[in-house]
Amino acid sequence: MRSPGQFSYVEKDGQLEIDPNSAVGIWLAFNKGIRTGQAARRFACCRCGCGHAFFGEKGIDGQKTAWRLKKVRFLAEQGFEL
């Protein structure tokens, strides 16, 4: 899976929203139905030479390099293990 499939934004009316079809968007929708605690969530933030882009570094699937730090901060604020 490409990194944008794991966590991507979509621009709507000049605002960034989490793509509901990305893994993070799916997790957020799933987690709304959990009554006690939160579902386990973990991201490995690594770069490999296998052509993957860290959350859109290379502009893959419309993602922008400028959004990478915002994505990492969001994950940390939501309690994701990074």
BELUR-V249848 format. One record per helix or strand of 3 or more residues. SS is the DSSP state (H for helix, E for strand). FROM is the first residue (numbers start at 1). LEN is the number of residues. If there is no record, write none. Layout:
BEGIN
ss=SS from=FROM len=LEN
ss=SS from=FROM len=LEN
END
This chain:
BEGIN
ss=H from=3 len=4
ss=E from=9 len=4
ss=E from=15 len=4
ss=H from=23 len=9
ss=H from=60 len=3
ss=H from=65 len=13
END
